[in-house]
Amino acid sequence: MEEQQQKRCLSCGEPIYGRSDKKFCGDACRNAYHYEHNHKQTNMVRKINAILSRNYNVLQELNVSGKTSVTRRQLVEKGFDFKYFTHIYTTKAGAVYYIVYDEAYLKKEGGDDAYLLVRFEEKSNN
């Protein structure tokens, strides 16, 4: 007769007692295991979402009228990070808008420090 091998906790390696489908010896080990396997990715997403949120708030704050001009310095002073945006929209004329949710910015031609801020409205199919 073969001896059944004792299952071990995925976190600490201690023997597991109880249900046959149990993977951890207790809540502390289960929490530690899941934290170790998920926190790096979760922290990265949390940091990126915080940057996107800050960028969105800066654009909203500076673009009260729905269309306005600002300088790069104004954006940077408010904490805007140009590396983070949600998507890009290119017009038929070739203008490239960088969009953060429904707020967008376009680098103006001719001025290396000027940006146009616009609010993209959701188009209705009615």
Backbone as CSV, one residue per row, in Angstrom:
resi,resn,N_x,N_y,N_z,CA_x,CA_y,CA_z,C_x,C_y,C_z
1,MET,0.833,-1.168,0.000,0.000,0.000,0.000,0.889,1.247,0.000
2,GLU,0.567,2.217,-0.942,1.360,3.440,-1.029,0.966,4.406,0.062
3,GLU,1.953,5.094,0.582,1.711,6.094,1.598,1.359,7.407,0.922
4,GLN,0.247,8.047,1.336,-0.167,9.298,0.744,0.738,10.409,1.264
5,GLN,1.246,11.225,0.341,2.149,12.292,0.720,1.361,13.459,1.311
6,GLN,1.859,13.982,2.424,1.208,15.099,3.117,1.326,16.368,2.266
7,LYS,0.170,17.063,2.064,0.200,18.331,1.343,0.863,19.380,2.216
8,ARG,1.540,20.318,1.556,2.254,21.371,2.274,1.734,22.747,1.863
9,CYS,1.787,23.672,2.784,1.354,25.050,2.576,2.197,25.691,1.467
10,LEU,1.538,26.367,0.524,2.249,27.019,-0.574,3.101,28.195,-0.099
11,SER,2.811,28.724,1.069,3.556,29.880,1.571,4.726,29.481,2.465
12,CYS,4.443,28.713,3.503,5.492,28.409,4.489,6.040,26.990,4.395
13,GLY,5.344,26.107,3.695,5.812,24.741,3.536,5.429,23.789,4.649
14,GLU,4.697,24.274,5.649,4.254,23.424,6.753,3.164,22.455,6.268
15,PRO,2.999,21.305,6.949,1.942,20.364,6.566,0.559,20.994,6.715
16,ILE,-0.356,20.616,5.819,-1.724,21.140,5.844,-2.654,20.057,6.365
17,TYR,-3.547,20.463,7.258,-4.546,19.557,7.799,-5.920,20.109,7.470
18,GLY,-6.861,19.231,7.235,-8.223,19.682,6.951,-8.663,19.233,5.571
19,ARG,-9.415,20.081,4.889,-9.985,19.743,3.578,-8.904,19.314,2.595
20,SER,-9.289,18.457,1.671,-8.324,17.924,0.706,-7.889,18.969,-0.321
21,ASP,-8.714,20.007,-0.548,-8.362,21.018,-1.546,-7.705,22.256,-0.927
22,LYS,-7.370,22.185,0.341,-6.766,23.310,1.037,-5.336,23.521,0.527
23,LYS,-4.937,24.803,0.342,-3.604,25.107,-0.184,-2.695,25.792,0.836
24,PHE,-3.295,26.349,1.883,-2.534,27.109,2.869,-2.890,26.619,4.267
25,CYS,-1.944,26.777,5.195,-2.190,26.319,6.558,-3.061,27.291,7.342
26,GLY,-3.187,28.528,6.876,-4.026,29.498,7.571,-4.154,30.792,6.781
27,ASP,-4.951,31.714,7.341,-5.188,32.987,6.673,-3.913,33.806,6.505
28,ALA,-3.050,33.796,7.484,-1.817,34.589,7.407,-0.957,34.137,6.230
29,CYS,-0.827,32.838,6.039,-0.033,32.318,4.922,-0.718,32.592,3.587
30,ARG,-2.034,32.464,3.540,-2.774,32.743,2.304,-2.582,34.211,1.910
31,ASN,-2.734,35.117,2.881,-2.549,36.540,2.605,-1.120,36.868,2.184
32,ALA,-0.146,36.289,2.866,1.262,36.530,2.538,1.575,36.039,1.126
33,TYR,1.073,34.864,0.788,1.313,34.290,-0.540,0.734,35.195,-1.633
34,HIS,-0.525,35.605,-1.491,-1.176,36.430,-2.510,-0.555,37.822,-2.576
35,TYR,-0.150,38.371,-1.452,0.520,39.670,-1.450,1.820,39.575,-2.242
36,GLU,2.595,38.557,-1.968,3.893,38.381,-2.635,3.723,38.220,-4.144
37,HIS,2.681,37.529,-4.570,2.488,37.266,-5.994,1.772,38.394,-6.737
38,ASN,1.113,39.307,-6.025,0.321,40.341,-6.699,0.769,41.776,-6.452
39,HIS,1.554,42.042,-5.419,1.798,43.442,-5.049,2.629,44.214,-6.061
40,LYS,3.575,43.588,-6.752,4.403,44.319,-7.715,3.554,44.854,-8.860
41,GLN,2.715,44.006,-9.421,1.858,44.425,-10.529,0.815,45.443,-10.043
42,THR,0.238,45.203,-8.889,-0.763,46.107,-8.342,-0.152,47.479,-8.068
43,ASN,1.046,47.523,-7.521,1.711,48.798,-7.253,2.011,49.547,-8.541
44,MET,2.430,48.846,-9.585,2.717,49.485,-10.858,1.439,50.117,-11.416
45,VAL,0.342,49.382,-11.418,-0.931,49.888,-11.925,-1.394,51.074,-11.088
46,ARG,-1.261,50.968,-9.784,-1.671,52.051,-8.887,-0.874,53.324,-9.182
47,LYS,0.439,53.198,-9.396,1.279,54.359,-9.687,0.902,55.002,-11.015
48,ILE,0.689,54.180,-12.039,0.311,54.714,-13.350,-1.050,55.393,-13.280
49,ASN,-2.008,54.783,-12.595,-3.322,55.398,-12.445,-3.232,56.730,-11.704
50,ALA,-2.356,56.830,-10.727,-2.178,58.089,-9.990,-1.623,59.175,-10.908
51,ILE,-0.670,58.812,-11.765,-0.097,59.781,-12.708,-1.156,60.221,-13.714
52,LEU,-1.924,59.265,-14.257,-2.992,59.613,-15.199,-4.031,60.518,-14.550
53,SER,-4.370,60.230,-13.318,-5.338,61.042,-12.590,-4.810,62.464,-12.387
54,ARG,-3.546,62.584,-12.008,-2.946,63.908,-11.827,-2.932,64.663,-13.157
55,ASN,-2.525,63.989,-14.244,-2.520,64.628,-15.562,-3.914,65.106,-15.948
56,TYR,-4.914,64.274,-15.704,-6.297,64.629,-16.032,-6.741,65.853,-15.235
57,ASN,-6.428,65.864,-13.947,-6.803,66.992,-13.098,-6.122,68.281,-13.543
58,VAL,-4.871,68.212,-13.951,-4.147,69.393,-14.441,-4.816,69.918,-15.709
59,LEU,-5.113,69.014,-16.651,-5.761,69.445,-17.893,-7.133,70.064,-17.615
60,GLN,-7.905,69.457,-16.736,-9.230,69.998,-16.391,-9.118,71.369,-15.736
61,GLU,-8.167,71.505,-14.850,-7.982,72.770,-14.132,-7.597,73.906,-15.081
62,LEU,-6.714,73.610,-16.036,-6.248,74.642,-16.958,-7.212,74.879,-18.125
63,ASN,-8.058,73.913,-18.424,-8.947,73.994,-19.583,-10.399,74.187,-19.145
64,VAL,-10.674,75.290,-18.489,-12.004,75.564,-17.952,-13.031,75.756,-19.082
65,SER,-12.636,76.416,-20.160,-13.578,76.760,-21.234,-13.792,75.641,-22.245
66,GLY,-12.995,74.600,-22.200,-13.120,73.516,-23.178,-12.117,73.612,-24.310
67,LYS,-11.505,74.792,-24.470,-10.456,74.987,-25.483,-9.627,76.189,-25.051
68,THR,-8.350,75.951,-24.796,-7.483,77.035,-24.319,-6.031,76.748,-24.680
69,SER,-5.209,77.787,-24.620,-3.772,77.653,-24.871,-3.012,77.802,-23.563
70,VAL,-1.981,77.008,-23.414,-1.115,77.076,-22.233,0.320,76.854,-22.663
71,THR,1.227,77.110,-21.755,2.640,76.843,-22.035,3.039,75.515,-21.392
72,ARG,4.117,74.985,-21.876,4.664,73.754,-21.292,4.984,73.986,-19.814
73,ARG,5.511,75.158,-19.519,5.886,75.483,-18.141,4.672,75.426,-17.209
74,GLN,3.517,75.938,-17.658,2.301,75.885,-16.834,1.932,74.441,-16.508
75,LEU,2.029,73.571,-17.504,1.702,72.162,-17.297,2.682,71.504,-16.324
76,VAL,3.961,71.731,-16.549,4.996,71.112,-15.715,4.905,71.608,-14.273
77,GLU,4.657,72.896,-14.078,4.557,73.454,-12.723,3.414,72.824,-11.930
78,LYS,2.377,72.374,-12.628,1.235,71.733,-11.959,1.483,70.243,-11.741
79,GLY,2.618,69.723,-12.231,2.953,68.314,-12.024,2.588,67.416,-13.188
80,PHE,2.333,67.974,-14.363,1.950,67.189,-15.532,3.134,66.358,-16.019
81,ASP,2.876,65.094,-16.368,3.910,64.190,-16.884,3.542,63.809,-18.316
82,PHE,4.312,64.313,-19.281,4.004,64.138,-20.702,4.139,62.694,-21.187
83,LYS,4.747,61.824,-20.404,4.914,60.422,-20.828,3.656,59.584,-20.644
84,TYR,2.665,60.112,-19.901,1.489,59.307,-19.580,0.214,59.936,-20.137
85,PHE,-0.470,59.152,-20.965,-1.749,59.545,-21.557,-2.502,58.271,-21.876
86,THR,-3.812,58.368,-22.123,-4.598,57.155,-22.348,-4.620,56.718,-23.804
87,HIS,-4.604,57.672,-24.737,-4.538,57.311,-26.147,-4.142,58.508,-26.998
88,ILE,-3.953,58.253,-28.290,-3.532,59.269,-29.249,-4.568,59.352,-30.357
89,TYR,-4.858,60.572,-30.792,-5.766,60.783,-31.919,-5.028,61.615,-32.954
90,THR,-4.962,61.124,-34.184,-4.321,61.846,-35.274,-5.381,62.281,-36.267
91,THR,-5.412,63.583,-36.575,-6.391,64.108,-37.517,-5.972,63.779,-38.939
92,LYS,-6.880,63.990,-39.894,-6.553,63.772,-41.314,-5.434,64.693,-41.761
93,ALA,-5.348,65.862,-41.140,-4.306,66.832,-41.478,-2.958,66.472,-40.843
94,GLY,-2.960,65.462,-39.971,-1.715,65.007,-39.362,-1.426,65.555,-37.978
95,ALA,-2.347,66.344,-37.407,-2.161,66.855,-36.043,-2.337,65.708,-35.051
96,VAL,-1.451,65.643,-34.085,-1.470,64.550,-33.112,-1.918,65.081,-31.754
97,TYR,-3.065,64.596,-31.288,-3.596,64.933,-29.969,-3.261,63.804,-29.014
98,TYR,-2.711,64.147,-27.864,-2.479,63.190,-26.797,-3.640,63.351,-25.826
99,ILE,-4.314,62.271,-25.513,-5.556,62.336,-24.763,-5.416,61.629,-23.412
100,VAL,-5.953,62.270,-22.394,-6.075,61.678,-21.063,-7.573,61.641,-20.777
101,TYR,-8.172,60.479,-20.999,-9.616,60.259,-20.895,-10.345,61.158,-21.885
102,ASP,-10.939,62.287,-21.470,-11.620,63.151,-22.440,-10.958,64.528,-22.557
103,GLU,-9.813,64.700,-21.950,-9.042,65.942,-22.061,-7.842,65.670,-22.956
104,ALA,-7.575,66.593,-23.885,-6.487,66.365,-24.843,-5.575,67.579,-24.934
105,TYR,-4.356,67.333,-25.389,-3.433,68.436,-25.641,-2.720,68.193,-26.954
106,LEU,-2.402,69.307,-27.608,-1.758,69.299,-28.912,-0.634,70.316,-28.862
107,LYS,0.548,69.903,-29.246,1.671,70.840,-29.302,1.449,71.736,-30.512
108,LYS,1.421,73.046,-30.276,1.186,73.999,-31.359,2.411,74.090,-32.254
109,GLU,2.164,74.231,-33.553,3.262,74.392,-34.506,3.840,75.785,-34.383
110,GLY,5.124,75.887,-34.587,5.777,77.184,-34.554,6.217,77.608,-33.165
111,GLY,5.548,77.134,-32.150,5.941,77.480,-30.786,6.372,76.226,-30.057
112,ASP,7.612,76.182,-29.637,8.103,74.970,-28.982,7.639,74.883,-27.530
113,ASP,6.912,75.914,-27.050,6.472,75.902,-25.662,4.958,76.032,-25.528
114,ALA,4.236,76.083,-26.650,2.794,76.339,-26.596,1.996,75.061,-26.875
115,TYR,0.929,74.885,-26.096,0.046,73.727,-26.247,-1.404,74.191,-26.302
116,LEU,-2.180,73.517,-27.107,-3.614,73.746,-27.173,-4.285,72.647,-26.368
117,LEU,-5.141,73.028,-25.424,-5.900,72.057,-24.643,-7.328,72.052,-25.147
118,VAL,-7.872,70.877,-25.375,-9.266,70.754,-25.827,-9.945,69.622,-25.067
119,ARG,-11.254,69.738,-24.932,-12.047,68.694,-24.305,-12.733,67.913,-25.416
120,PHE,-12.537,66.625,-25.468,-13.191,65.773,-26.461,-14.561,65.402,-25.943
121,GLU,-15.581,65.742,-26.673,-16.956,65.421,-26.293,-17.331,64.055,-26.879
122,GLU,-18.096,63.292,-26.121,-18.599,61.992,-26.575,-19.630,62.243,-27.656
123,LYS,-19.462,61.608,-28.827,-20.410,61.781,-29.921,-21.611,60.863,-29.731
124,SER,-22.793,61.420,-29.933,-24.041,60.663,-29.787,-24.442,60.083,-31.136
125,ASN,-25.034,58.893,-31.125,-25.470,58.241,-32.358,-26.901,58.595,-32.712
126,ASN,-27.531,59.528,-32.028,-28.923,59.893,-32.288,-29.042,60.817,-33.456
